[in-house]
Amino acid sequence: MKKLVCVDCWRRDNLTFKQRLDPAYVTPGPAHRCALHGAIRDELRKGPESTPQAA
Ligand SMILES: [Zn+2]
C-alpha cells in the first residue's frame, strides 16, 4: 500500500516559504491531508472538495 503523506506537511517540511507560494509546487488533483490540515482546509473553503478523510 502506498503511504499517504499530507501534502501540507510535506510542503512545510520540504519547501521554503517562497516555494510554498509557487503554484508549480502545488500538488494537482485530490491530495491527502492529515486531520490538522484537513480541518484547516475545511474552514478555508467549505465545498464539494472538502471530503472527510478516512483514517
Ligand atoms: Zn498536515
mmCIF file of the protein (N, C-alpha, C, O) and its ligand, coordinates in Angstrom:
data_MODEL
# 
_entry.id   MODEL 
# 
loop_
_entity.id 
_entity.type 
_entity.pdbx_number_of_molecules 
1 polymer     1 
2 non-polymer 1 
# 
_entity_poly.entity_id                      1 
_entity_poly.type                           'polypeptide(L)' 
_entity_poly.nstd_linkage                   no 
_entity_poly.nstd_monomer                   no 
_entity_poly.pdbx_seq_one_letter_code       MKKLVCVDCWRRDNLTFKQRLDPAYVTPGPAHRCALHGAIRDELRKGPESTPQAA 
_entity_poly.pdbx_seq_one_letter_code_can   MKKLVCVDCWRRDNLTFKQRLDPAYVTPGPAHRCALHGAIRDELRKGPESTPQAA 
_entity_poly.pdbx_strand_id                 A 
# 
loop_
_entity_poly_seq.entity_id 
_entity_poly_seq.num 
_entity_poly_seq.mon_id 
_entity_poly_seq.hetero 
1 1  MET n 
1 2  LYS n 
1 3  LYS n 
1 4  LEU n 
1 5  VAL n 
1 6  CYS n 
1 7  VAL n 
1 8  ASP n 
1 9  CYS n 
1 10 TRP n 
1 11 ARG n 
1 12 ARG n 
1 13 ASP n 
1 14 ASN n 
1 15 LEU n 
1 16 THR n 
1 17 PHE n 
1 18 LYS n 
1 19 GLN n 
1 20 ARG n 
1 21 LEU n 
1 22 ASP n 
1 23 PRO n 
1 24 ALA n 
1 25 TYR n 
1 26 VAL n 
1 27 THR n 
1 28 PRO n 
1 29 GLY n 
1 30 PRO n 
1 31 ALA n 
1 32 HIS n 
1 33 ARG n 
1 34 CYS n 
1 35 ALA n 
1 36 LEU n 
1 37 HIS n 
1 38 GLY n 
1 39 ALA n 
1 40 ILE n 
1 41 ARG n 
1 42 ASP n 
1 43 GLU n 
1 44 LEU n 
1 45 ARG n 
1 46 LYS n 
1 47 GLY n 
1 48 PRO n 
1 49 GLU n 
1 50 SER n 
1 51 THR n 
1 52 PRO n 
1 53 GLN n 
1 54 ALA n 
1 55 ALA n 
# 
loop_
_struct_asym.id 
_struct_asym.entity_id 
A 1 
B 2 
# 
loop_
_chem_comp.id 
_chem_comp.type 
_chem_comp.mon_nstd_flag 
ALA 'L-peptide linking' y 
ARG 'L-peptide linking' y 
ASN 'L-peptide linking' y 
ASP 'L-peptide linking' y 
CYS 'L-peptide linking' y 
GLN 'L-peptide linking' y 
GLU 'L-peptide linking' y 
GLY 'peptide linking'   y 
HIS 'L-peptide linking' y 
ILE 'L-peptide linking' y 
LEU 'L-peptide linking' y 
LYS 'L-peptide linking' y 
MET 'L-peptide linking' y 
PHE 'L-peptide linking' y 
PRO 'L-peptide linking' y 
SER 'L-peptide linking' y 
THR 'L-peptide linking' y 
TRP 'L-peptide linking' y 
TYR 'L-peptide linking' y 
VAL 'L-peptide linking' y 
ZN  non-polymer         . 
# 
_pdbx_entity_nonpoly.entity_id   2 
_pdbx_entity_nonpoly.name        ? 
_pdbx_entity_nonpoly.comp_id     ZN 
# 
_pdbx_nonpoly_scheme.asym_id         B 
_pdbx_nonpoly_scheme.entity_id       2 
_pdbx_nonpoly_scheme.mon_id          ZN 
_pdbx_nonpoly_scheme.ndb_seq_num     1 
_pdbx_nonpoly_scheme.pdb_seq_num     101 
_pdbx_nonpoly_scheme.auth_seq_num    101 
_pdbx_nonpoly_scheme.pdb_mon_id      ZN 
_pdbx_nonpoly_scheme.auth_mon_id     ZN 
_pdbx_nonpoly_scheme.pdb_strand_id   A 
_pdbx_nonpoly_scheme.pdb_ins_code    . 
# 
loop_
_atom_site.group_PDB 
_atom_site.id 
_atom_site.type_symbol 
_atom_site.label_atom_id 
_atom_site.label_alt_id 
_atom_site.label_comp_id 
_atom_site.label_asym_id 
_atom_site.label_entity_id 
_atom_site.label_seq_id 
_atom_site.pdbx_PDB_ins_code 
_atom_site.Cartn_x 
_atom_site.Cartn_y 
_atom_site.Cartn_z 
_atom_site.occupancy 
_atom_site.B_iso_or_equiv 
_atom_site.pdbx_formal_charge 
_atom_site.auth_seq_id 
_atom_site.auth_comp_id 
_atom_site.auth_asym_id 
_atom_site.auth_atom_id 
_atom_site.pdbx_PDB_model_num 
ATOM   1   N  N  . MET A 1 1  ? 0.836   -1.196 0.000  1.00 0.00 ? 1   MET A N  1 
ATOM   2   C  CA . MET A 1 1  ? 0.000   0.000  0.000  1.00 0.00 ? 1   MET A CA 1 
ATOM   3   C  C  . MET A 1 1  ? 0.877   1.255  0.000  1.00 0.00 ? 1   MET A C  1 
ATOM   4   O  O  . MET A 1 1  ? 1.897   1.325  0.685  1.00 0.00 ? 1   MET A O  1 
ATOM   5   N  N  . LYS A 1 2  ? 0.463   2.203  -0.759 1.00 0.00 ? 2   LYS A N  1 
ATOM   6   C  CA . LYS A 1 2  ? 1.216   3.451  -0.825 1.00 0.00 ? 2   LYS A CA 1 
ATOM   7   C  C  . LYS A 1 2  ? 0.890   4.299  0.395  1.00 0.00 ? 2   LYS A C  1 
ATOM   8   O  O  . LYS A 1 2  ? -0.274  4.540  0.715  1.00 0.00 ? 2   LYS A O  1 
ATOM   9   N  N  . LYS A 1 3  ? 1.924   4.736  1.055  1.00 0.00 ? 3   LYS A N  1 
ATOM   10  C  CA . LYS A 1 3  ? 1.711   5.550  2.248  1.00 0.00 ? 3   LYS A CA 1 
ATOM   11  C  C  . LYS A 1 3  ? 1.357   6.972  1.849  1.00 0.00 ? 3   LYS A C  1 
ATOM   12  O  O  . LYS A 1 3  ? 2.055   7.612  1.064  1.00 0.00 ? 3   LYS A O  1 
ATOM   13  N  N  . LEU A 1 4  ? 0.260   7.444  2.408  1.00 0.00 ? 4   LEU A N  1 
ATOM   14  C  CA . LEU A 1 4  ? -0.176  8.793  2.082  1.00 0.00 ? 4   LEU A CA 1 
ATOM   15  C  C  . LEU A 1 4  ? 0.543   9.805  2.960  1.00 0.00 ? 4   LEU A C  1 
ATOM   16  O  O  . LEU A 1 4  ? 0.630   9.663  4.180  1.00 0.00 ? 4   LEU A O  1 
ATOM   17  N  N  . VAL A 1 5  ? 1.045   10.815 2.300  1.00 0.00 ? 5   VAL A N  1 
ATOM   18  C  CA . VAL A 1 5  ? 1.702   11.896 3.036  1.00 0.00 ? 5   VAL A CA 1 
ATOM   19  C  C  . VAL A 1 5  ? 0.880   13.159 2.873  1.00 0.00 ? 5   VAL A C  1 
ATOM   20  O  O  . VAL A 1 5  ? 0.534   13.553 1.760  1.00 0.00 ? 5   VAL A O  1 
ATOM   21  N  N  . CYS A 1 6  ? 0.578   13.775 3.977  1.00 0.00 ? 6   CYS A N  1 
ATOM   22  C  CA . CYS A 1 6  ? -0.159  15.036 3.931  1.00 0.00 ? 6   CYS A CA 1 
ATOM   23  C  C  . CYS A 1 6  ? 0.643   16.049 3.116  1.00 0.00 ? 6   CYS A C  1 
ATOM   24  O  O  . CYS A 1 6  ? 1.796   16.344 3.432  1.00 0.00 ? 6   CYS A O  1 
ATOM   25  N  N  . VAL A 1 7  ? 0.020   16.575 2.069  1.00 0.00 ? 7   VAL A N  1 
ATOM   26  C  CA . VAL A 1 7  ? 0.757   17.477 1.186  1.00 0.00 ? 7   VAL A CA 1 
ATOM   27  C  C  . VAL A 1 7  ? 1.166   18.752 1.909  1.00 0.00 ? 7   VAL A C  1 
ATOM   28  O  O  . VAL A 1 7  ? 2.226   19.313 1.632  1.00 0.00 ? 7   VAL A O  1 
ATOM   29  N  N  . ASP A 1 8  ? 0.341   19.203 2.821  1.00 0.00 ? 8   ASP A N  1 
ATOM   30  C  CA . ASP A 1 8  ? 0.677   20.431 3.541  1.00 0.00 ? 8   ASP A CA 1 
ATOM   31  C  C  . ASP A 1 8  ? 1.851   20.200 4.489  1.00 0.00 ? 8   ASP A C  1 
ATOM   32  O  O  . ASP A 1 8  ? 2.708   21.069 4.649  1.00 0.00 ? 8   ASP A O  1 
ATOM   33  N  N  . CYS A 1 9  ? 1.887   19.030 5.114  1.00 0.00 ? 9   CYS A N  1 
ATOM   34  C  CA . CYS A 1 9  ? 3.027   18.692 5.968  1.00 0.00 ? 9   CYS A CA 1 
ATOM   35  C  C  . CYS A 1 9  ? 4.282   18.543 5.107  1.00 0.00 ? 9   CYS A C  1 
ATOM   36  O  O  . CYS A 1 9  ? 5.362   18.992 5.489  1.00 0.00 ? 9   CYS A O  1 
ATOM   37  N  N  . TRP A 1 10 ? 4.130   17.913 3.950  1.00 0.00 ? 10  TRP A N  1 
ATOM   38  C  CA . TRP A 1 10 ? 5.266   17.722 3.061  1.00 0.00 ? 10  TRP A CA 1 
ATOM   39  C  C  . TRP A 1 10 ? 5.818   19.063 2.599  1.00 0.00 ? 10  TRP A C  1 
ATOM   40  O  O  . TRP A 1 10 ? 7.029   19.285 2.590  1.00 0.00 ? 10  TRP A O  1 
ATOM   41  N  N  . ARG A 1 11 ? 4.927   19.931 2.224  1.00 0.00 ? 11  ARG A N  1 
ATOM   42  C  CA . ARG A 1 11 ? 5.354   21.255 1.760  1.00 0.00 ? 11  ARG A CA 1 
ATOM   43  C  C  . ARG A 1 11 ? 6.062   22.004 2.875  1.00 0.00 ? 11  ARG A C  1 
ATOM   44  O  O  . ARG A 1 11 ? 7.072   22.671 2.652  1.00 0.00 ? 11  ARG A O  1 
ATOM   45  N  N  . ARG A 1 12 ? 5.514   21.882 4.080  1.00 0.00 ? 12  ARG A N  1 
ATOM   46  C  CA . ARG A 1 12 ? 6.114   22.571 5.220  1.00 0.00 ? 12  ARG A CA 1 
ATOM   47  C  C  . ARG A 1 12 ? 7.525   22.045 5.483  1.00 0.00 ? 12  ARG A C  1 
ATOM   48  O  O  . ARG A 1 12 ? 8.433   22.802 5.825  1.00 0.00 ? 12  ARG A O  1 
ATOM   49  N  N  . ASP A 1 13 ? 7.688   20.729 5.313  1.00 0.00 ? 13  ASP A N  1 
ATOM   50  C  CA . ASP A 1 13 ? 8.971   20.112 5.650  1.00 0.00 ? 13  ASP A CA 1 
ATOM   51  C  C  . ASP A 1 13 ? 9.996   20.216 4.527  1.00 0.00 ? 13  ASP A C  1 
ATOM   52  O  O  . ASP A 1 13 ? 11.201  20.218 4.778  1.00 0.00 ? 13  ASP A O  1 
ATOM   53  N  N  . ASN A 1 14 ? 9.517   20.302 3.292  1.00 0.00 ? 14  ASN A N  1 
ATOM   54  C  CA . ASN A 1 14 ? 10.437  20.183 2.165  1.00 0.00 ? 14  ASN A CA 1 
ATOM   55  C  C  . ASN A 1 14 ? 10.609  21.441 1.327  1.00 0.00 ? 14  ASN A C  1 
ATOM   56  O  O  . ASN A 1 14 ? 11.551  21.548 0.542  1.00 0.00 ? 14  ASN A O  1 
ATOM   57  N  N  . LEU A 1 15 ? 9.707   22.380 1.493  1.00 0.00 ? 15  LEU A N  1 
ATOM   58  C  CA . LEU A 1 15 ? 9.799   23.577 0.669  1.00 0.00 ? 15  LEU A CA 1 
ATOM   59  C  C  . LEU A 1 15 ? 10.078  24.807 1.521  1.00 0.00 ? 15  LEU A C  1 
ATOM   60  O  O  . LEU A 1 15 ? 9.735   24.866 2.701  1.00 0.00 ? 15  LEU A O  1 
ATOM   61  N  N  . THR A 1 16 ? 10.710  25.782 0.886  1.00 0.00 ? 16  THR A N  1 
ATOM   62  C  CA . THR A 1 16 ? 10.896  27.052 1.564  1.00 0.00 ? 16  THR A CA 1 
ATOM   63  C  C  . THR A 1 16 ? 9.582   27.824 1.528  1.00 0.00 ? 16  THR A C  1 
ATOM   64  O  O  . THR A 1 16 ? 8.651   27.454 0.813  1.00 0.00 ? 16  THR A O  1 
ATOM   65  N  N  . PHE A 1 17 ? 9.519   28.888 2.297  1.00 0.00 ? 17  PHE A N  1 
ATOM   66  C  CA . PHE A 1 17 ? 8.287   29.683 2.324  1.00 0.00 ? 17  PHE A CA 1 
ATOM   67  C  C  . PHE A 1 17 ? 7.942   30.190 0.934  1.00 0.00 ? 17  PHE A C  1 
ATOM   68  O  O  . PHE A 1 17 ? 6.779   30.192 0.530  1.00 0.00 ? 17  PHE A O  1 
ATOM   69  N  N  . LYS A 1 18 ? 8.964   30.619 0.210  1.00 0.00 ? 18  LYS A N  1 
ATOM   70  C  CA . LYS A 1 18 ? 8.739   31.161 -1.135 1.00 0.00 ? 18  LYS A CA 1 
ATOM   71  C  C  . LYS A 1 18 ? 8.230   30.061 -2.072 1.00 0.00 ? 18  LYS A C  1 
ATOM   72  O  O  . LYS A 1 18 ? 7.336   30.290 -2.887 1.00 0.00 ? 18  LYS A O  1 
ATOM   73  N  N  . GLN A 1 19 ? 8.809   28.873 -1.943 1.00 0.00 ? 19  GLN A N  1 
ATOM   74  C  CA . GLN A 1 19 ? 8.386   27.762 -2.799 1.00 0.00 ? 19  GLN A CA 1 
ATOM   75  C  C  . GLN A 1 19 ? 6.942   27.381 -2.521 1.00 0.00 ? 19  GLN A C  1 
ATOM   76  O  O  . GLN A 1 19 ? 6.208   26.995 -3.431 1.00 0.00 ? 19  GLN A O  1 
ATOM   77  N  N  . ARG A 1 20 ? 6.536   27.489 -1.267 1.00 0.00 ? 20  ARG A N  1 
ATOM   78  C  CA . ARG A 1 20 ? 5.165   27.107 -0.911 1.00 0.00 ? 20  ARG A CA 1 
ATOM   79  C  C  . ARG A 1 20 ? 4.140   27.989 -1.597 1.00 0.00 ? 20  ARG A C  1 
ATOM   80  O  O  . ARG A 1 20 ? 3.002   27.576 -1.822 1.00 0.00 ? 20  ARG A O  1 
ATOM   81  N  N  . LEU A 1 21 ? 4.547   29.207 -1.929 1.00 0.00 ? 21  LEU A N  1 
ATOM   82  C  CA . LEU A 1 21 ? 3.623   30.129 -2.593 1.00 0.00 ? 21  LEU A CA 1 
ATOM   83  C  C  . LEU A 1 21 ? 3.644   29.949 -4.108 1.00 0.00 ? 21  LEU A C  1 
ATOM   84  O  O  . LEU A 1 21 ? 2.848   30.555 -4.825 1.00 0.00 ? 21  LEU A O  1 
ATOM   85  N  N  . ASP A 1 22 ? 4.565   29.106 -4.589 1.00 0.00 ? 22  ASP A N  1 
ATOM   86  C  CA . ASP A 1 22 ? 4.704   28.908 -6.021 1.00 0.00 ? 22  ASP A CA 1 
ATOM   87  C  C  . ASP A 1 22 ? 3.726   27.844 -6.512 1.00 0.00 ? 22  ASP A C  1 
ATOM   88  O  O  . ASP A 1 22 ? 3.761   26.706 -6.043 1.00 0.00 ? 22  ASP A O  1 
ATOM   89  N  N  . PRO A 1 23 ? 2.850   28.210 -7.456 1.00 0.00 ? 23  PRO A N  1 
ATOM   90  C  CA . PRO A 1 23 ? 1.855   27.246 -7.973 1.00 0.00 ? 23  PRO A CA 1 
ATOM   91  C  C  . PRO A 1 23 ? 2.497   26.001 -8.564 1.00 0.00 ? 23  PRO A C  1 
ATOM   92  O  O  . PRO A 1 23 ? 1.855   24.953 -8.633 1.00 0.00 ? 23  PRO A O  1 
ATOM   93  N  N  . ALA A 1 24 ? 3.748   26.092 -8.990 1.00 0.00 ? 24  ALA A N  1 
ATOM   94  C  CA . ALA A 1 24 ? 4.426   24.953 -9.582 1.00 0.00 ? 24  ALA A CA 1 
ATOM   95  C  C  . ALA A 1 24 ? 4.602   23.825 -8.574 1.00 0.00 ? 24  ALA A C  1 
ATOM   96  O  O  . ALA A 1 24 ? 4.772   22.666 -8.953 1.00 0.00 ? 24  ALA A O  1 
ATOM   97  N  N  . TYR A 1 25 ? 4.560   24.167 -7.294 1.00 0.00 ? 25  TYR A N  1 
ATOM   98  C  CA . TYR A 1 25 ? 4.760   23.148 -6.263 1.00 0.00 ? 25  TYR A CA 1 
ATOM   99  C  C  . TYR A 1 25 ? 3.437   22.647 -5.679 1.00 0.00 ? 25  TYR A C  1 
ATOM   100 O  O  . TYR A 1 25 ? 3.425   21.786 -4.800 1.00 0.00 ? 25  TYR A O  1 
ATOM   101 N  N  . VAL A 1 26 ? 2.338   23.188 -6.170 1.00 0.00 ? 26  VAL A N  1 
ATOM   102 C  CA . VAL A 1 26 ? 1.048   22.739 -5.678 1.00 0.00 ? 26  VAL A CA 1 
ATOM   103 C  C  . VAL A 1 26 ? 0.711   21.385 -6.288 1.00 0.00 ? 26  VAL A C  1 
ATOM   104 O  O  . VAL A 1 26 ? 0.775   21.222 -7.507 1.00 0.00 ? 26  VAL A O  1 
ATOM   105 N  N  . THR A 1 27 ? 0.356   20.420 -5.460 1.00 0.00 ? 27  THR A N  1 
ATOM   106 C  CA . THR A 1 27 ? 0.025   19.090 -5.944 1.00 0.00 ? 27  THR A CA 1 
ATOM   107 C  C  . THR A 1 27 ? -1.326  19.105 -6.660 1.00 0.00 ? 27  THR A C  1 
ATOM   108 O  O  . THR A 1 27 ? -2.329  19.513 -6.074 1.00 0.00 ? 27  THR A O  1 
ATOM   109 N  N  . PRO A 1 28 ? -1.362  18.669 -7.913 1.00 0.00 ? 28  PRO A N  1 
ATOM   110 C  CA . PRO A 1 28 ? -2.617  18.642 -8.654 1.00 0.00 ? 28  PRO A CA 1 
ATOM   111 C  C  . PRO A 1 28 ? -3.517  17.497 -8.209 1.00 0.00 ? 28  PRO A C  1 
ATOM   112 O  O  . PRO A 1 28 ? -3.052  16.490 -7.675 1.00 0.00 ? 28  PRO A O  1 
ATOM   113 N  N  . GLY A 1 29 ? -4.803  17.674 -8.439 1.00 0.00 ? 29  GLY A N  1 
ATOM   114 C  CA . GLY A 1 29 ? -5.754  16.614 -8.132 1.00 0.00 ? 29  GLY A CA 1 
ATOM   115 C  C  . GLY A 1 29 ? -6.001  16.489 -6.639 1.00 0.00 ? 29  GLY A C  1 
ATOM   116 O  O  . GLY A 1 29 ? -5.516  17.293 -5.843 1.00 0.00 ? 29  GLY A O  1 
ATOM   117 N  N  . PRO A 1 30 ? -6.771  15.461 -6.272 1.00 0.00 ? 30  PRO A N  1 
ATOM   118 C  CA . PRO A 1 30 ? -7.080  15.223 -4.864 1.00 0.00 ? 30  PRO A CA 1 
ATOM   119 C  C  . PRO A 1 30 ? -5.817  14.893 -4.087 1.00 0.00 ? 30  PRO A C  1 
ATOM   120 O  O  . PRO A 1 30 ? -5.036  14.033 -4.492 1.00 0.00 ? 30  PRO A O  1 
ATOM   121 N  N  . ALA A 1 31 ? -5.625  15.570 -2.987 1.00 0.00 ? 31  ALA A N  1 
ATOM   122 C  CA . ALA A 1 31 ? -4.422  15.372 -2.198 1.00 0.00 ? 31  ALA A CA 1 
ATOM   123 C  C  . ALA A 1 31 ? -4.792  14.966 -0.785 1.00 0.00 ? 31  ALA A C  1 
ATOM   124 O  O  . ALA A 1 31 ? -5.785  15.425 -0.220 1.00 0.00 ? 31  ALA A O  1 
ATOM   125 N  N  . HIS A 1 32 ? -3.971  14.101 -0.236 1.00 0.00 ? 32  HIS A N  1 
ATOM   126 C  CA . HIS A 1 32 ? -4.219  13.667 1.134  1.00 0.00 ? 32  HIS A CA 1 
ATOM   127 C  C  . HIS A 1 32 ? -3.789  14.743 2.118  1.00 0.00 ? 32  HIS A C  1 
ATOM   128 O  O  . HIS A 1 32 ? -2.748  15.379 1.951  1.00 0.00 ? 32  HIS A O  1 
ATOM   129 N  N  . ARG A 1 33 ? -4.598  14.936 3.136  1.00 0.00 ? 33  ARG A N  1 
ATOM   130 C  CA . ARG A 1 33 ? -4.220  15.862 4.195  1.00 0.00 ? 33  ARG A CA 1 
ATOM   131 C  C  . ARG A 1 33 ? -4.471  15.219 5.540  1.00 0.00 ? 33  ARG A C  1 
ATOM   132 O  O  . ARG A 1 33 ? -5.445  14.487 5.720  1.00 0.00 ? 33  ARG A O  1 
ATOM   133 N  N  . CYS A 1 34 ? -3.595  15.492 6.475  1.00 0.00 ? 34  CYS A N  1 
ATOM   134 C  CA . CYS A 1 34 ? -3.759  14.961 7.816  1.00 0.00 ? 34  CYS A CA 1 
ATOM   135 C  C  . CYS A 1 34 ? -4.951  15.641 8.491  1.00 0.00 ? 34  CYS A C  1 
ATOM   136 O  O  . CYS A 1 34 ? -5.518  16.592 7.952  1.00 0.00 ? 34  CYS A O  1 
ATOM   137 N  N  . ALA A 1 35 ? -5.321  15.154 9.653  1.00 0.00 ? 35  ALA A N  1 
ATOM   138 C  CA . ALA A 1 35 ? -6.506  15.685 10.330 1.00 0.00 ? 35  ALA A CA 1 
ATOM   139 C  C  . ALA A 1 35 ? -6.371  17.182 10.571 1.00 0.00 ? 35  ALA A C  1 
ATOM   140 O  O  . ALA A 1 35 ? -7.332  17.937 10.420 1.00 0.00 ? 35  ALA A O  1 
ATOM   141 N  N  . LEU A 1 36 ? -5.177  17.595 10.943 1.00 0.00 ? 36  LEU A N  1 
ATOM   142 C  CA . LEU A 1 36 ? -4.959  19.003 11.234 1.00 0.00 ? 36  LEU A CA 1 
ATOM   143 C  C  . LEU A 1 36 ? -5.163  19.865 10.004 1.00 0.00 ? 36  LEU A C  1 
ATOM   144 O  O  . LEU A 1 36 ? -5.947  20.814 10.030 1.00 0.00 ? 36  LEU A O  1 
ATOM   145 N  N  . HIS A 1 37 ? -4.464  19.542 8.931  1.00 0.00 ? 37  HIS A N  1 
ATOM   146 C  CA . HIS A 1 37 ? -4.553  20.353 7.731  1.00 0.00 ? 37  HIS A CA 1 
ATOM   147 C  C  . HIS A 1 37 ? -5.900  20.167 7.037  1.00 0.00 ? 37  HIS A C  1 
ATOM   148 O  O  . HIS A 1 37 ? -6.391  21.083 6.378  1.00 0.00 ? 37  HIS A O  1 
ATOM   149 N  N  . GLY A 1 38 ? -6.494  18.991 7.183  1.00 0.00 ? 38  GLY A N  1 
ATOM   150 C  CA . GLY A 1 38 ? -7.822  18.775 6.622  1.00 0.00 ? 38  GLY A CA 1 
ATOM   151 C  C  . GLY A 1 38 ? -8.841  19.693 7.268  1.00 0.00 ? 38  GLY A C  1 
ATOM   152 O  O  . GLY A 1 38 ? -9.720  20.233 6.597  1.00 0.00 ? 38  GLY A O  1 
ATOM   153 N  N  . ALA A 1 39 ? -8.716  19.866 8.584  1.00 0.00 ? 39  ALA A N  1 
ATOM   154 C  CA . ALA A 1 39 ? -9.635  20.735 9.302  1.00 0.00 ? 39  ALA A CA 1 
ATOM   155 C  C  . ALA A 1 39 ? -9.440  22.182 8.882  1.00 0.00 ? 39  ALA A C  1 
ATOM   156 O  O  . ALA A 1 39 ? -10.400 22.935 8.721  1.00 0.00 ? 39  ALA A O  1 
ATOM   157 N  N  . ILE A 1 40 ? -8.172  22.558 8.708  1.00 0.00 ? 40  ILE A N  1 
ATOM   158 C  CA . ILE A 1 40 ? -7.880  23.923 8.265  1.00 0.00 ? 40  ILE A CA 1 
ATOM   159 C  C  . ILE A 1 40 ? -8.466  24.151 6.883  1.00 0.00 ? 40  ILE A C  1 
ATOM   160 O  O  . ILE A 1 40 ? -9.049  25.197 6.597  1.00 0.00 ? 40  ILE A O  1 
ATOM   161 N  N  . ARG A 1 41 ? -8.299  23.146 6.033  1.00 0.00 ? 41  ARG A N  1 
ATOM   162 C  CA . ARG A 1 41 ? -8.810  23.242 4.674  1.00 0.00 ? 41  ARG A CA 1 
ATOM   163 C  C  . ARG A 1 41 ? -10.332 23.407 4.674  1.00 0.00 ? 41  ARG A C  1 
ATOM   164 O  O  . ARG A 1 41 ? -10.885 24.194 3.907  1.00 0.00 ? 41  ARG A O  1 
ATOM   165 N  N  . ASP A 1 42 ? -10.989 22.655 5.544  1.00 0.00 ? 42  ASP A N  1 
ATOM   166 C  CA . ASP A 1 42 ? -12.446 22.745 5.624  1.00 0.00 ? 42  ASP A CA 1 
ATOM   167 C  C  . ASP A 1 42 ? -12.890 24.130 6.038  1.00 0.00 ? 42  ASP A C  1 
ATOM   168 O  O  . ASP A 1 42 ? -13.891 24.647 5.542  1.00 0.00 ? 42  ASP A O  1 
ATOM   169 N  N  . GLU A 1 43 ? -12.143 24.729 6.947  1.00 0.00 ? 43  GLU A N  1 
ATOM   170 C  CA . GLU A 1 43 ? -12.506 26.064 7.401  1.00 0.00 ? 43  GLU A CA 1 
ATOM   171 C  C  . GLU A 1 43 ? -12.326 27.080 6.286  1.00 0.00 ? 43  GLU A C  1 
ATOM   172 O  O  . GLU A 1 43 ? -13.117 28.015 6.152  1.00 0.00 ? 43  GLU A O  1 
ATOM   173 N  N  . LEU A 1 44 ? -11.288 26.894 5.490  1.00 0.00 ? 44  LEU A N  1 
ATOM   174 C  CA . LEU A 1 44 ? -10.977 27.854 4.437  1.00 0.00 ? 44  LEU A CA 1 
ATOM   175 C  C  . LEU A 1 44 ? -11.990 27.789 3.311  1.00 0.00 ? 44  LEU A C  1 
ATOM   176 O  O  . LEU A 1 44 ? -12.436 28.821 2.809  1.00 0.00 ? 44  LEU A O  1 
ATOM   177 N  N  . ARG A 1 45 ? -12.348 26.601 2.921  1.00 0.00 ? 45  ARG A N  1 
ATOM   178 C  CA . ARG A 1 45 ? -13.274 26.503 1.802  1.00 0.00 ? 45  ARG A CA 1 
ATOM   179 C  C  . ARG A 1 45 ? -14.228 25.339 2.048  1.00 0.00 ? 45  ARG A C  1 
ATOM   180 O  O  . ARG A 1 45 ? -13.866 24.172 1.898  1.00 0.00 ? 45  ARG A O  1 
ATOM   181 N  N  . LYS A 1 46 ? -15.435 25.679 2.422  1.00 0.00 ? 46  LYS A N  1 
ATOM   182 C  CA . LYS A 1 46 ? -16.442 24.647 2.603  1.00 0.00 ? 46  LYS A CA 1 
ATOM   183 C  C  . LYS A 1 46 ? -17.121 24.414 1.262  1.00 0.00 ? 46  LYS A C  1 
ATOM   184 O  O  . LYS A 1 46 ? -17.879 25.254 0.775  1.00 0.00 ? 46  LYS A O  1 
ATOM   185 N  N  . GLY A 1 47 ? -16.834 23.262 0.677  1.00 0.00 ? 47  GLY A N  1 
ATOM   186 C  CA . GLY A 1 47 ? -17.386 22.978 -0.641 1.00 0.00 ? 47  GLY A CA 1 
ATOM   187 C  C  . GLY A 1 47 ? -17.332 21.497 -0.919 1.00 0.00 ? 47  GLY A C  1 
ATOM   188 O  O  . GLY A 1 47 ? -17.036 20.701 -0.028 1.00 0.00 ? 47  GLY A O  1 
ATOM   189 N  N  . PRO A 1 48 ? -17.624 21.114 -2.179 1.00 0.00 ? 48  PRO A N  1 
ATOM   190 C  CA . PRO A 1 48 ? -17.649 19.703 -2.557 1.00 0.00 ? 48  PRO A CA 1 
ATOM   191 C  C  . PRO A 1 48 ? -16.282 19.038 -2.437 1.00 0.00 ? 48  PRO A C  1 
ATOM   192 O  O  . PRO A 1 48 ? -16.190 17.814 -2.341 1.00 0.00 ? 48  PRO A O  1 
ATOM   193 N  N  . GLU A 1 49 ? -15.218 19.847 -2.442 1.00 0.00 ? 49  GLU A N  1 
ATOM   194 C  CA . GLU A 1 49 ? -13.888 19.247 -2.387 1.00 0.00 ? 49  GLU A CA 1 
ATOM   195 C  C  . GLU A 1 49 ? -13.481 18.880 -0.973 1.00 0.00 ? 49  GLU A C  1 
ATOM   196 O  O  . GLU A 1 49 ? -12.538 18.115 -0.773 1.00 0.00 ? 49  GLU A O  1 
ATOM   197 N  N  . SER A 1 50 ? -14.192 19.425 0.015  1.00 0.00 ? 50  SER A N  1 
ATOM   198 C  CA . SER A 1 50 ? -13.810 19.159 1.401  1.00 0.00 ? 50  SER A CA 1 
ATOM   199 C  C  . SER A 1 50 ? -14.440 17.857 1.871  1.00 0.00 ? 50  SER A C  1 
ATOM   200 O  O  . SER A 1 50 ? -15.372 17.846 2.675  1.00 0.00 ? 50  SER A O  1 
ATOM   201 N  N  . THR A 1 51 ? -13.906 16.764 1.350  1.00 0.00 ? 51  THR A N  1 
ATOM   202 C  CA . THR A 1 51 ? -14.406 15.453 1.733  1.00 0.00 ? 51  THR A CA 1 
ATOM   203 C  C  . THR A 1 51 ? -13.739 14.988 3.020  1.00 0.00 ? 51  THR A C  1 
ATOM   204 O  O  . THR A 1 51 ? -12.547 15.229 3.212  1.00 0.00 ? 51  THR A O  1 
ATOM   205 N  N  . PRO A 1 52 ? -14.464 14.343 3.883  1.00 0.00 ? 52  PRO A N  1 
ATOM   206 C  CA . PRO A 1 52 ? -13.888 13.860 5.142  1.00 0.00 ? 52  PRO A CA 1 
ATOM   207 C  C  . PRO A 1 52 ? -12.826 12.800 4.883  1.00 0.00 ? 52  PRO A C  1 
ATOM   208 O  O  . PRO A 1 52 ? -12.984 11.951 4.007  1.00 0.00 ? 52  PRO A O  1 
ATOM   209 N  N  . GLN A 1 53 ? -11.756 12.856 5.642  1.00 0.00 ? 53  GLN A N  1 
ATOM   210 C  CA . GLN A 1 53 ? -10.662 11.912 5.464  1.00 0.00 ? 53  GLN A CA 1 
ATOM   211 C  C  . GLN A 1 53 ? -10.900 10.666 6.316  1.00 0.00 ? 53  GLN A C  1 
ATOM   212 O  O  . GLN A 1 53 ? -11.103 10.757 7.527  1.00 0.00 ? 53  GLN A O  1 
ATOM   213 N  N  . ALA A 1 54 ? -10.871 9.514  5.673  1.00 0.00 ? 54  ALA A N  1 
ATOM   214 C  CA . ALA A 1 54 ? -10.996 8.275  6.420  1.00 0.00 ? 54  ALA A CA 1 
ATOM   215 C  C  . ALA A 1 54 ? -9.626  7.850  6.933  1.00 0.00 ? 54  ALA A C  1 
ATOM   216 O  O  . ALA A 1 54 ? -8.684  7.700  6.154  1.00 0.00 ? 54  ALA A O  1 
ATOM   217 N  N  . ALA A 1 55 ? -9.519  7.662  8.225  1.00 0.00 ? 55  ALA A N  1 
ATOM   218 C  CA . ALA A 1 55 ? -8.225  7.336  8.817  1.00 0.00 ? 55  ALA A CA 1 
ATOM   219 C  C  . ALA A 1 55 ? -7.927  5.871  8.725  1.00 0.00 ? 55  ALA A C  1 
ATOM   220 O  O  . ALA A 1 55 ? -6.872  5.426  9.178  1.00 0.00 ? 55  ALA A O  1 
HETATM 221 ZN ZN . ZN  B 2 .  ? -0.614  18.003 7.543  1.00 0.00 2 101 ZN  A ZN 1 
# 
